[in-house]
Amino acid sequence: MDAPDTAATALHALRTRVSELSQTLWPARDPHELMDTVAEAESLKTAVDALVLEVVAELEATDGVKPAGWASTADFMTTTAGGHHGCGKATVRLAQRVAEPVFAPIAEAMADGWLSSVKAQVVERAVDALPHNPDLRARAVAHLLGEAKRLDATDLKKAGRHLAAVVDPDGEERRAEKQLEREERAAHHSRHLSLTGDGAGGAWIKGRCTAEDAALIKSTLMPLAAPVPAGEPVCLPPTCREPGCRHDGRDPRDHGARMLDALVEACRRLQGAEVLPTDHGATPRITLLMHHDDLADGIGTALTETGEEISAGALRRLCCDADVIPAVLGSNSEVLDVGRTQRLVTAAIWKALVARDRHCRFPGCTRPPIMCHAHHVEHWLDGGATSLANLLLLCGHHHRLIHTGPWQITQRADGSYDFEPPPRLVRSATAGCRPPPRGS
């Protein structure tokens, strides 16, 4: 006798088909197919999440789980999904919200397979923080869904905070600053550093610090942690496949090893400097990005070149103890004045570039400026000027990527950039739920 035709049996059949794909010999498949497979799998997961929300909304509305012994739909979802405490409650909340007309486009985007549940929750919570004006909220949902097509969940959350700042700038600024100050105080009180022997000839380093402290440490270590070439390539063929080969000319250390070596080197240099404990010696230079009005009023937050967000209080402390380079911005984030420590135009252009771009401009990448290069949109050999208008920040990986193929970078009227990949990459980049790299 055949099983009844239900949604559960249909999903079971789909899961069985997916399980059969695990027998695929993936090493024999083309990389483009592998990327297409991942993209389609992510799109399928998103569509299934949308289906789950519809069913969960019905279970919550009818208390459908209670006859089976569950105390709530949230408990049922937490157990069924196998997630952390509270994840079921978040699912129920999202299921209820996307059933409302204002939030319905979120459910539609998930059903289409391109808006992940993580991004959906970010959009819902950002819009829920706005005033209860249906028209305003509907426009906010549409705006954030448009941003979700090009931003990851982390940057989408930042866009959501900015949306609240536009609607209620004074209130949002006060709330954000108070929250950051509370977090900084908590981090300061729980600060610690320990070095514990591991019993195997080494030691474990463990600690926690404030974002202010992290900015000082990273700005000191990152220059010392830059990759150092290991020598000219000598392998035959040049692309040696031996794991850990040191003959390709690259630094064999990974980022973590370089940072640890940088910490040791910094300590050696400090010992060699023979400075007294009461003397600051040569302090690190930190670039702080801030708006002119905030600087004048002594409020708001600043962003460091290494990516940390610093409160006004921490900013004032840094100005006392470090060589700080202020990059002052106007109301439209245009560069009004760029501090510099030497009379070199290239240094000023770099600081202006950091103030404008904030991080790598390749779509989806947020590596901080200290890990980036200044890339000429129009190559210098082709007549491109070394000017702010012709430069953008690209991290080392994406800088190399841009120069290995005929990528086309064009600037829009609003100052953002379109990244057009080479034809051979277009098919994989546009597959499934992932849009091609375009807007920066």
Residue pairs with C-beta under 8 A, 6 or more apart in sequence:
3 9
7 55
11 48
18 44
26 34
29 37
31 428
32 427
32 428
35 428
35 431
36 427
36 428
36 431
36 432
38 432
39 428
39 431
39 432
39 433
39 434
40 431
40 432
40 433
41 432
42 116
42 432
42 433
42 434
43 113
43 114
43 432
43 433
44 113
45 116
46 110
46 113
46 114
46 115
46 116
46 117
46 433
47 110
47 111
47 112
47 113
49 110
49 116
49 117
49 120
50 107
50 110
50 111
51 111
52 91
52 95
53 91
53 94
53 95
53 98
53 107
53 110
54 95
54 107
56 73
56 77
56 91
56 92
56 95
57 95
57 96
57 98
57 99
58 64
59 65
59 73
59 76
60 73
60 92
60 95
60 96
63 73
64 73
65 72
65 73
65 75
65 76
70 76
73 88
73 92
74 88
74 89
74 91
74 92
75 88
76 88
77 87
77 88
77 89
77 91
77 92
78 84
78 85
78 86
78 87
78 88
78 89
79 88
80 88
81 87
81 88
81 91
90 121
93 124
94 117
94 120
94 121
94 124
97 103
97 106
97 124
97 128
98 104
98 106
98 107
98 110
98 120
98 124
99 107
101 134
102 127
102 134
102 137
102 138
102 141
103 124
103 127
103 141
105 141
105 142
105 145
106 115
106 120
106 123
106 124
106 141
106 145
109 115
109 120
109 145
109 148
110 116
110 117
110 120
113 432
113 433
114 149
114 433
114 435
115 123
115 145
115 148
116 153
118 153
119 148
119 153
119 156
122 144
122 148
122 153
122 156
122 157
122 160
123 141
123 144
123 145
123 148
123 156
123 160
125 160
126 140
126 144
126 157
126 159
126 160
126 161
126 163
126 164
127 137
127 140
127 141
127 144
127 160
127 163
129 160
129 164
130 136
130 137
130 140
130 163
130 164
130 167
131 167
131 168
136 167
140 163
140 167
143 163
144 156
144 159
144 160
144 163
147 156
147 159
148 156
149 435
150 363
150 364
150 435
150 438
150 439
151 159
151 364
152 364
152 366
154 366
155 366
161 172
161 176
164 172
165 172
165 173
165 176
173 299
173 300
176 301
177 299
177 300
177 301
177 311
177 312
180 301
180 309
180 311
181 311
181 313
184 210
184 211
184 212
184 311
184 313
184 314
187 208
187 209
187 210
187 211
188 210
190 208
191 207
191 208
191 209
191 210
191 213
192 206
192 207
192 208
193 205
193 206
193 207
193 209
194 204
194 205
194 206
194 207
195 203
195 204
195 205
196 203
196 204
196 206
197 203
197 204
198 204
205 260
209 217
210 314
211 308
211 309
211 310
211 314
212 308
212 310
212 314
212 317
212 318
214 306
214 308
215 286
215 304
215 306
215 308
215 310
215 318
216 284
216 286
216 318
216 322
218 306
218 308
218 370
219 284
219 285
219 286
219 304
219 305
219 306
219 370
220 266
220 284
221 259
221 262
221 263
221 266
222 262
222 306
222 370
222 371
223 370
224 261
224 262
224 265
224 266
225 255
225 258
225 259
225 261
225 262
226 258
227 250
227 251
227 253
227 258
228 251
229 249
229 250
229 251
230 246
230 247
230 248
230 249
230 250
230 251
230 252
231 246
231 247
231 249
232 249
233 247
233 248
233 249
234 247
235 242
235 245
235 247
235 248
238 248
239 248
240 247
240 248
244 252
245 252
246 252
251 258
253 261
270 281
273 281
273 282
275 281
280 321
283 321
283 322
283 323
284 322
284 323
285 322
285 323
285 324
285 325
285 341
286 304
286 305
286 318
286 322
286 323
286 324
286 325
287 304
287 305
287 324
287 325
287 327
287 351
287 354
287 355
287 369
288 302
288 303
288 304
288 310
288 315
288 318
288 324
288 325
288 326
288 327
289 302
289 303
289 304
289 305
289 327
289 329
289 354
289 355
289 358
290 300
290 301
290 302
290 303
290 315
290 326
290 327
290 328
290 329
291 300
291 328
291 329
291 330
291 331
291 333
292 328
292 329
292 330
292 331
292 336
293 300
293 331
294 300
294 301
294 302
294 312
295 326
295 328
298 312
298 316
299 312
300 312
301 309
301 310
301 311
301 312
301 315
302 309
302 310
302 312
302 315
303 309
303 310
303 358
304 310
305 354
305 368
305 369
305 370
306 368
306 369
306 370
307 359
307 366
307 368
310 318
318 324
323 341
324 339
325 338
325 339
325 340
325 341
325 351
326 337
326 339
327 335
327 337
327 338
327 339
327 351
327 352
327 354
327 355
328 335
328 336
328 337
328 338
328 339
329 335
329 336
329 355
330 336
333 356
335 352
335 355
335 356
335 388
338 348
338 351
338 352
338 355
339 351
340 347
340 348
340 351
341 347
346 386
349 374
349 386
349 387
349 388
349 391
350 374
352 388
353 369
353 374
353 388
353 391
353 392
353 393
354 369
354 393
356 388
357 369
357 372
357 392
357 393
358 369
358 393
359 365
359 366
359 367
359 368
359 369
359 372
359 393
360 366
360 367
360 371
360 372
360 393
360 394
360 395
360 398
361 392
361 393
361 394
361 417
361 440
362 394
362 395
362 398
362 401
362 402
362 419
362 437
362 440
363 419
363 437
363 438
363 439
363 440
364 437
365 395
365 398
367 395
369 393
371 395
371 396
372 393
372 394
372 395
372 396
372 399
373 393
373 394
373 395
373 396
373 399
374 391
374 392
374 393
375 391
375 392
375 393
375 394
375 399
375 402
376 384
376 386
376 390
376 391
377 384
377 390
377 391
377 392
377 409
377 411
377 417
378 384
378 385
378 390
380 386
384 390
392 409
392 417
392 440
394 402
401 407
402 409
405 421
405 422
405 424
405 425
406 422
407 419
407 420
407 421
407 422
408 418
408 419
408 420
409 417
409 418
409 419
409 420
410 417
410 418
410 420
411 417
411 418
412 418
416 439
416 440
417 439
417 440
418 438
418 439
418 440
419 437
419 438
419 440
420 438
421 429
421 436
421 437
426 436
429 436
429 437
430 436
